[in-house]
Amino acid sequence: MSDFRRLSESMLASPQIAASDIAAARDAGVTLIVNNRPDGEEPDQPDGAEIESAAREAGIYYVAIPVTSAGFSEPQVEAMRDALDGSEGTVLGYCRSGTRSTLLWSLAQARAGIDPDAIAEAARAAGYDVSPVRPAMDMFAARAKG
């Protein structure tokens, strides 16, 4: 059962999805799915290839930007920024709980110069806490302003 949470007009975050959630994603206007969960994290999770195949069959683009327990890196933030910038329509990011997807989206938004307070409020409204990455968000936002 899908649990898509709206972070912005063009971004949704979700706990782990299954191939059966792809139709609901398409119906929600999703044009790109971003998988932020590495394969094999839990034995019962669907493989990324299974989600990718179902997405492509439904006409939805798919990209994997896995985030492990090692945390976030600038290349991951840049890859998320590129995915968001290159998408027309709604993006759905997913991981185990939706938190990593939300945190990565938050970092990418801050890197684009979006106000960290506004980002944090949007995440909070969707049920996510960005405080673990708030210092990095502030740094990215300050850098974006020059």
N, CA, C and O of each residue as an XYZ file, in Angstrom:
584
protein
N       0.844     -1.183      0.000
C       0.000      0.000      0.000
C       0.885      1.240      0.000
O       1.796      1.350      0.820
N       0.627      2.166     -0.905
C       1.474      3.343     -1.049
C       1.240      4.355      0.073
O       0.121      4.542      0.549
N       2.328      4.993      0.472
C       2.323      6.021      1.515
C       3.147      7.194      1.004
O       4.184      7.537      1.571
N       2.666      7.808     -0.086
C       3.386      8.909     -0.702
C       3.117     10.181      0.100
O       1.964     10.544      0.337
N       4.189     10.854      0.514
C       4.066     12.073      1.313
C       4.614     13.250      0.516
O       5.736     13.202      0.010
N       3.823     14.295      0.409
C       4.191     15.443     -0.419
C       5.173     16.353      0.313
O       4.886     16.872      1.391
N       6.349     16.530     -0.309
C       7.357     17.455      0.210
C       7.266     18.808     -0.488
O       7.555     19.845      0.108
N       6.865     18.786     -1.744
C       6.702     20.012     -2.519
C       5.720     19.714     -3.651
O       5.214     18.598     -3.775
N       5.468     20.712     -4.457
C       4.557     20.521     -5.577
C       5.033     19.411     -6.510
O       4.232     18.730     -7.150
N       6.362     19.245     -6.573
C       6.919     18.279     -7.530
C       7.701     17.137     -6.879
O       8.406     16.407     -7.576
N       7.593     16.966     -5.554
C       8.374     15.911     -4.882
C       7.545     15.183     -3.851
O       6.887     15.794     -3.009
N       7.588     13.862     -3.931
C       6.966     12.976     -2.946
C       8.054     12.095     -2.346
O       9.022     11.749     -3.023
N       7.896     11.734     -1.084
C       8.779     10.764     -0.437
C       7.912      9.621      0.051
O       6.732      9.795      0.357
N       8.523      8.448      0.119
C       7.759      7.271      0.506
C       8.648      6.242      1.172
O       9.833      6.125      0.859
N       8.054      5.488      2.104
C       8.737      4.271      2.536
C       8.823      3.305      1.351
O       8.266      3.566      0.285
N       9.517      2.202      1.548
C       9.724      1.198      0.498
C       8.465      0.978     -0.323
O       7.381      0.767      0.221
N       8.624      1.030     -1.635
C       7.511      0.732     -2.526
C       7.701     -0.657     -3.117
O       8.786     -1.236     -3.068
N       6.625     -1.165     -3.670
C       6.641     -2.452     -4.369
C       6.186     -2.195     -5.806
O       5.675     -1.120     -6.118
N       6.369     -3.158     -6.650
C       5.930     -3.028     -8.040
C       4.433     -2.714     -8.101
O       3.976     -2.033     -9.018
N       3.682     -3.206     -7.132
C       2.238     -2.958     -7.106
C       1.888     -1.499     -6.802
O       0.737     -1.101     -6.983
N       2.850     -0.698     -6.347
C       2.613      0.723     -6.069
C       2.836      1.620     -7.290
O       2.528      2.811     -7.249
N       3.356      1.065     -8.346
C       3.729      1.865     -9.512
C       2.512      2.509    -10.166
O       2.592      3.657    -10.605
N       1.402      1.809    -10.241
C       0.197      2.392    -10.842
C      -0.273      3.597    -10.026
O      -0.669      4.613    -10.597
N      -0.233      3.493     -8.709
C      -0.621      4.626     -7.858
C       0.330      5.798     -8.055
O      -0.089      6.955     -8.042
N       1.611      5.496     -8.238
C       2.592      6.558     -8.491
C       2.267      7.253     -9.817
O       2.263      8.482     -9.894
N       2.001      6.475    -10.837
C       1.652      7.052    -12.144
C       0.395      7.914    -12.016
O       0.328      9.011    -12.569
N      -0.603      7.408    -11.280
C      -1.852      8.152    -11.094
C      -1.632      9.446    -10.304
O      -2.411     10.391    -10.432
N      -0.571      9.490     -9.488
C      -0.237     10.693     -8.719
C       0.608     11.669     -9.542
O       1.042     12.700     -9.029
N       0.838     11.347    -10.803
C       1.593     12.238    -11.675
C       3.095     12.033    -11.641
O       3.850     12.862    -12.150
N       3.537     10.923    -11.037
C       4.970     10.659    -10.950
C       5.525     10.331    -12.323
O       4.999      9.481    -13.041
N       6.617     11.036    -12.676
C       7.296     10.799    -13.951
C       8.700     10.255    -13.746
O       9.340      9.797    -14.693
N       9.187     10.306    -12.489
C      10.513      9.797    -12.148
C      10.468      9.200    -10.752
O       9.953      9.818     -9.820
N      11.004      8.001    -10.611
C      11.175      7.364     -9.300
C      12.660      7.339     -8.986
O      13.469      6.897     -9.801
N      13.014      7.821     -7.790
C      14.394      7.816     -7.322
C      14.497      6.842     -6.158
O      13.886      7.041     -5.108
N      15.274      5.792     -6.359
C      15.491      4.772     -5.330
C      16.714      5.173     -4.500
O      17.834      5.210     -5.011
N      16.494      5.466     -3.239
C      17.592      5.839     -2.336
C      17.973      4.709     -1.403
O      18.666      4.932     -0.410
N      17.533      3.504     -1.703
C      17.796      2.356     -0.833
C      18.707      1.358     -1.542
O      18.412      0.932     -2.659
N      19.808      0.985     -0.901
C      20.663     -0.033     -1.529
C      19.980     -1.398     -1.514
O      19.272     -1.738     -0.566
N      20.199     -2.168     -2.563
C      19.679     -3.541     -2.593
C      20.291     -4.343     -1.458
O      21.439     -4.121     -1.072
N      19.507     -5.281     -0.927
C      20.004     -6.196      0.089
C      20.055     -5.636      1.493
O      20.631     -6.259      2.385
N      19.470     -4.484      1.707
C      19.474     -3.902      3.048
C      18.671     -4.769      4.024
O      19.046     -4.922      5.187
N      17.582     -5.324      3.542
C      16.769     -6.270      4.302
C      16.404     -7.415      3.365
O      16.202     -7.194      2.171
N      16.318     -8.623      3.885
C      16.097     -9.773      3.000
C      14.766     -9.756      2.248
O      14.665    -10.351      1.174
N      13.742     -9.088      2.787
C      12.431     -9.143      2.148
C      12.111     -7.936      1.267
O      11.002     -7.840      0.742
N      13.060     -7.013      1.095
C      12.767     -5.840      0.272
C      12.847     -6.191     -1.211
O      13.652     -7.035     -1.605
N      12.020     -5.550     -2.034
C      12.117     -5.784     -3.476
C      13.437     -5.239     -4.012
O      13.916     -4.203     -3.549
N      14.022     -5.926     -4.977
C      15.235     -5.430     -5.618
C      14.904     -4.192     -6.443
O      13.798     -4.043     -6.963
N      15.892     -3.312     -6.547
C      15.710     -2.123     -7.361
C      15.351     -2.454     -8.797
O      14.557     -1.748     -9.419
N      15.930     -3.524     -9.329
C      15.655     -3.909    -10.717
C      14.172     -4.236    -10.921
O      13.613     -3.959    -11.982
N      13.546     -4.818     -9.918
C      12.118     -5.137    -10.002
C      11.290     -3.852    -10.071
O      10.363     -3.746    -10.874
N      11.631     -2.874     -9.221
C      10.918     -1.592     -9.220
C      11.192     -0.853    -10.533
O      10.284     -0.279    -11.133
N      12.453     -0.877    -10.968
C      12.811     -0.204    -12.218
C      12.025     -0.775    -13.392
O      11.504     -0.022    -14.215
N      11.937     -2.094    -13.475
C      11.217     -2.742    -14.567
C       9.742     -2.335    -14.569
O       9.187     -1.997    -15.614
N       9.115     -2.368    -13.396
C       7.700     -1.994    -13.296
C       7.507     -0.516    -13.646
O       6.531     -0.152    -14.303
N       8.432      0.324    -13.210
C       8.335      1.756    -13.514
C       8.433      1.984    -15.020
O       7.618      2.700    -15.603
N       9.424      1.377    -15.636
C       9.619      1.576    -17.080
C       8.419      1.055    -17.877
O       8.019      1.656    -18.874
N       7.852     -0.068    -17.426
C       6.650     -0.594    -18.097
C       5.493      0.395    -18.011
O       4.643      0.443    -18.901
N       5.462      1.192    -16.925
C       4.398      2.173    -16.727
C       4.743      3.528    -17.349
O       3.970      4.480    -17.237
N       5.909      3.614    -18.008
C       6.305      4.863    -18.637
C       6.910      5.872    -17.665
O       6.899      7.075    -17.925
N       7.434      5.381    -16.554
C       8.033      6.240    -15.536
C       9.545      6.016    -15.550
O      10.014      4.878    -15.546
N      10.295      7.110    -15.566
C      11.750      7.010    -15.489
C      12.154      6.544    -14.094
O      11.396      6.685    -13.134
N      13.351      5.992    -13.998
C      13.855      5.447    -12.738
C      15.347      5.741    -12.639
O      16.082      5.616    -13.618
N      15.784      6.134    -11.445
C      17.202      6.306    -11.184
C      17.487      5.828     -9.761
O      16.671      6.014     -8.858
N      18.635      5.220     -9.577
C      19.047      4.765     -8.249
C      20.174      5.661     -7.735
O      21.200      5.833     -8.393
N      19.963      6.220     -6.559
C      20.980      6.984     -5.843
C      20.989      6.418     -4.429
O      20.467      7.048     -3.509
N      21.582      5.226     -4.243
C      21.512      4.573     -2.941
C      22.282      5.336     -1.864
O      23.377      5.849     -2.096
N      21.675      5.391     -0.686
C      22.288      6.014      0.484
C      22.415      4.931      1.547
O      21.419      4.349      1.976
N      23.640      4.671      1.962
C      23.886      3.645      2.978
C      24.019      4.299      4.355
O      23.843      5.508      4.507
N      24.327      3.484      5.336
C      24.517      3.999      6.693
C      25.743      4.900      6.797
O      25.933      5.572      7.810
N      26.580      4.919      5.753
C      27.747      5.808      5.738
C      27.338      7.269      5.623
O      28.148      8.160      5.880
N      26.098      7.523      5.241
C      25.613      8.894      5.157
C      25.609      9.430      3.740
O      25.652      8.677      2.768
N      25.556     10.759      3.646
C      25.400     11.446      2.376
C      26.733     11.995      1.896
O      27.589     12.379      2.693
N      26.892     12.025      0.576
C      28.094     12.593     -0.022
C      27.672     13.674     -1.008
O      26.528     13.707     -1.460
N      28.602     14.551     -1.331
C      28.281     15.595     -2.305
C      27.900     15.014     -3.664
O      26.995     15.547     -4.307
N      28.557     13.934     -4.135
C      28.099     13.358     -5.415
C      26.643     12.875     -5.363
O      25.929     12.978     -6.361
N      26.199     12.356     -4.228
C      24.799     11.941     -4.115
C      23.873     13.155     -4.172
O      22.833     13.126     -4.830
N      24.264     14.217     -3.476
C      23.455     15.441     -3.486
C      23.389     15.987     -4.913
O      22.326     16.398     -5.377
N      24.513     15.990     -5.595
C      24.544     16.483     -6.970
C      23.705     15.585     -7.889
O      23.008     16.089     -8.769
N      23.763     14.281     -7.697
C      22.956     13.362     -8.507
C      21.463     13.609     -8.274
O      20.673     13.568     -9.217
N      21.079     13.864     -7.028
C      19.676     14.160     -6.728
C      19.277     15.488     -7.355
O      18.192     15.604     -7.925
N      20.137     16.482     -7.257
C      19.862     17.792     -7.863
C      19.663     17.616     -9.373
O      18.727     18.175     -9.943
N      20.540     16.843    -10.019
C      20.422     16.588    -11.454
C      19.108     15.881    -11.785
O      18.446     16.218    -12.767
N      18.732     14.897    -10.960
C      17.483     14.174    -11.191
C      16.288     15.121    -11.087
O      15.382     15.079    -11.920
N      16.290     15.962    -10.076
C      15.189     16.911     -9.895
C      15.141     17.915    -11.040
O      14.073     18.212    -11.574
N      16.312     18.436    -11.413
C      16.367     19.427    -12.492
C      15.957     18.836    -13.836
O      15.388     19.536    -14.674
N      16.240     17.558    -14.046
C      15.953     16.930    -15.323
C      14.564     16.343    -15.439
O      14.204     15.794    -16.481
N      13.782     16.452    -14.381
C      12.463     15.823    -14.387
C      11.366     16.821    -14.724
O      11.368     17.959    -14.254
N      10.445     16.374    -15.534
C       9.230     17.135    -15.803
C       8.106     16.344    -15.157
O       7.824     15.216    -15.561
N       7.477     16.918    -14.180
C       6.430     16.216    -13.457
C       6.869     15.958    -12.038
O       7.798     16.590    -11.535
N       6.205     15.043    -11.408
C       6.441     14.752     -9.998
C       7.487     13.659     -9.847
O       7.495     12.676    -10.589
N       8.364     13.847     -8.881
C       9.398     12.869     -8.546
C       8.975     12.161     -7.267
O       8.491     12.795     -6.329
N       9.160     10.841     -7.232
C       8.921     10.042     -6.033
C      10.240      9.440     -5.590
O      10.833      8.629     -6.302
N      10.702      9.844     -4.399
C      11.894      9.242     -3.815
C      11.470      8.250     -2.753
O      10.548      8.511     -1.981
N      12.151      7.100     -2.713
C      11.814      6.124     -1.677
C      13.066      5.493     -1.099
O      14.120      5.443     -1.733
N      12.914      5.015      0.121
C      13.936      4.239      0.828
C      13.182      3.373      1.840
O      12.002      3.094      1.629
N      13.810      2.946      2.911
C      13.106      2.091      3.864
C      11.925      2.815      4.499
O      10.821      2.272      4.557
N      12.152      4.046      4.978
C      11.088      4.789      5.669
C      10.697      6.085      4.969
O       9.688      6.695      5.321
N      11.475      6.508      3.992
C      11.277      7.799      3.346
C      12.194      8.875      3.899
O      12.301      9.959      3.325
N      12.855      8.584      5.008
C      13.708      9.588      5.650
C      14.935      9.928      4.803
O      15.217     11.105      4.574
N      15.662      8.922      4.340
C      16.847      9.211      3.519
C      16.471      9.983      2.265
O      17.187     10.895      1.851
N      15.347      9.616      1.660
C      14.889     10.338      0.466
C      14.598     11.799      0.804
O      14.955     12.701      0.047
N      13.956     12.023      1.932
C      13.645     13.387      2.361
C      14.915     14.161      2.674
O      15.042     15.323      2.288
N      15.856     13.533      3.368
C      17.096     14.211      3.707
C      17.897     14.551      2.451
O      18.450     15.646      2.346
N      17.961     13.629      1.510
C      18.699     13.897      0.277
C      18.018     15.001     -0.529
O      18.693     15.871     -1.078
N      16.699     14.973     -0.603
C      15.946     16.047     -1.270
C      16.234     17.380     -0.588
O      16.440     18.391     -1.258
N      16.249     17.382      0.736
C      16.502     18.616      1.486
C      17.875     19.190      1.165
O      18.021     20.396      0.965
N      18.874     18.326      1.118
C      20.228     18.774      0.786
C      20.297     19.317     -0.641
O      20.941     20.334     -0.897
N      19.632     18.635     -1.559
C      19.631     19.079     -2.957
C      18.912     20.416     -3.106
O      19.342     21.273     -3.878
N      17.829     20.594     -2.375
C      17.107     21.862     -2.419
C      17.969     22.995     -1.867
O      18.036     24.076     -2.452
N      18.627     22.739     -0.738
C      19.491     23.756     -0.142
C      20.633     24.096     -1.092
O      21.013     25.259     -1.228
N      21.170     23.086     -1.740
C      22.258     23.317     -2.698
C      21.791     24.217     -3.843
O      22.587     24.954     -4.425
N      20.495     24.153     -4.162
C      19.923     24.996     -5.217
C      19.572     26.386     -4.705
O      19.086     27.224     -5.465
N      19.818     26.637     -3.405
C      19.577     27.964     -2.856
C      18.222     28.169     -2.212
O      17.858     29.298     -1.881
N      17.467     27.093     -2.030
C      16.170     27.200     -1.359
C      16.405     27.413      0.141
O      17.331     26.841      0.716
N      15.575     28.223      0.759
C      15.697     28.559      2.173
C      15.584     27.302      3.048
O      14.578     26.597      2.974
N      16.591     27.013      3.867
C      16.548     25.823      4.722
C      15.356     25.778      5.677
O      14.856     24.695      5.984
N      14.894     26.935      6.150
C      13.721     26.937      7.027
C      12.479     26.460      6.282
O      11.670     25.710      6.829
N      12.330     26.897      5.036
C      11.190     26.465      4.223
C      11.278     24.968      3.915
O      10.270     24.261      3.931
N      12.482     24.501      3.637
C      12.689     23.072      3.379
C      12.318     22.260      4.615
O      11.605     21.260      4.526
N      12.812     22.704      5.771
C      12.552     21.990      7.023
C      11.057     21.949      7.333
O      10.548     20.931      7.801
N      10.357     23.043      7.075
C       8.915     23.089      7.333
C       8.161     22.140      6.408
O       7.238     21.448      6.840
N       8.553     22.107      5.136
C       7.904     21.192      4.192
C       8.110     19.744      4.612
O       7.182     18.937      4.555
N       9.323     19.417      5.033
C       9.611     18.053      5.494
C       8.805     17.730      6.754
O       8.235     16.647      6.879
N       8.769     18.679      7.677
C       8.027     18.474      8.929
C       6.541     18.230      8.638
O       5.916     17.369      9.259
N       5.985     18.986      7.698
C       4.575     18.817      7.336
C       4.297     17.433      6.766
O       3.182     16.923      6.864
N       5.325     16.831      6.167
C       5.183     15.479      5.607
C       5.540     14.396      6.624
O       5.459     13.205      6.323
N       5.935     14.813      7.830
C       6.241     13.842      8.876
C       7.703     13.469      8.993
O       8.031     12.450      9.601
N       8.600     14.283      8.416
C      10.024     13.987      8.457
C      10.795     15.105      9.153
O      10.400     16.270      9.108
N      11.889     14.736      9.790
C      12.747     15.657     10.528
C      14.088     15.763      9.809
O      14.782     14.761      9.636
N      14.454     16.974      9.390
C      15.705     17.162      8.661
C      16.848     17.629      9.565
O      17.929     17.951      9.071
N      16.625     17.669     10.873
C      17.666     18.180     11.772
C      19.005     17.444     11.647
O      20.043     18.071     11.860
N      19.037     16.141     11.312
C      20.341     15.490     11.169
C      21.224     16.099     10.069
O      22.449     15.997     10.138
N      20.617     16.725      9.067
C      21.403     17.304      7.975
C      21.289     18.830      7.921
O      21.743     19.452      6.961
N      20.691     19.426      8.938
C      20.481     20.882      8.910
C      21.791     21.666      8.769
O      21.822     22.625      7.997
N      22.874     21.309      9.475
C      24.113     22.074      9.258
C      24.589     22.019      7.800
O      25.057     23.024      7.265
N      24.474     20.872      7.169
C      24.870     20.755      5.764
C      23.923     21.552      4.870
O      24.361     22.159      3.893
N      22.639     21.554      5.192
C      21.680     22.355      4.423
C      22.068     23.827      4.498
O      22.098     24.516      3.479
N      22.366     24.309      5.703
C      22.754     25.712      5.880
C      24.018     26.036      5.080
O      24.116     27.097      4.464
N      24.976     25.122      5.094
C      26.215     25.320      4.350
C      25.938     25.399      2.840
O      26.431     26.298      2.159
N      25.147     24.451      2.328
C      24.822     24.454      0.901
C      24.074     25.726      0.502
O      24.366     26.327     -0.532
N      23.105     26.134      1.329
C      22.334     27.333      1.017
C      23.228     28.566      1.010
O      23.094     29.421      0.134
N      24.140     28.669      1.976
C      25.059     29.811      2.027
C      25.975     29.814      0.804
O      26.251     30.865      0.226
N      26.436     28.641      0.423
C      27.282     28.515     -0.763
C      26.533     28.946     -2.031
O      27.096     29.602     -2.907
N      25.248     28.562     -2.109
C      24.449     28.883     -3.282
C      24.231     30.397     -3.419
O      24.108     30.922     -4.526
N      24.188     31.073     -2.291
C      23.977     32.531     -2.306
C      25.255     33.276     -2.637
O      25.230     34.467     -2.946
N      26.383     32.559     -2.571
C      27.668     33.129     -2.943
C      28.278     33.886     -1.841
O      29.371     34.431     -1.998
